Amino acid sequence: MSVINKRELNYIYHWKTKSNDSRLKGNLGMDLFNKNEGYEVLNLINKIAQSEGYSKDEALMIEKLIKRNFHANNISQSKVYHWIKEEMEKLDNEK
């Protein structure tokens, strides 16, 4: 089950990728990540939130991190996943 859905996202995205695209199935891999593609962002957020036990608020924090702080191009989904985990740990340590 998803932690958040399309309607709950706070930023504007392109929705060109089909929701049944093979890049959105299974584990996050070497496919390149596009932070402006809604289904990719939503898929990544939900996979991280589910695997780490994050709440809806934390999932929305991930969205904010991606849109405001993630500036890399041509980077795999799995590397973005690790970047987000590091950023979330930094936020936890600041509390």
Secondary structure as GFF3:
##gff-version 3
##sequence-region A 1 95
A	DSSP	three_ten_helix	6	8	.	.	.	ID=ss1
A	DSSP	three_ten_helix	22	24	.	.	.	ID=ss2
A	DSSP	alpha_helix	38	52	.	.	.	ID=ss3
A	DSSP	alpha_helix	56	69	.	.	.	ID=ss4
A	DSSP	alpha_helix	77	94	.	.	.	ID=ss5
###
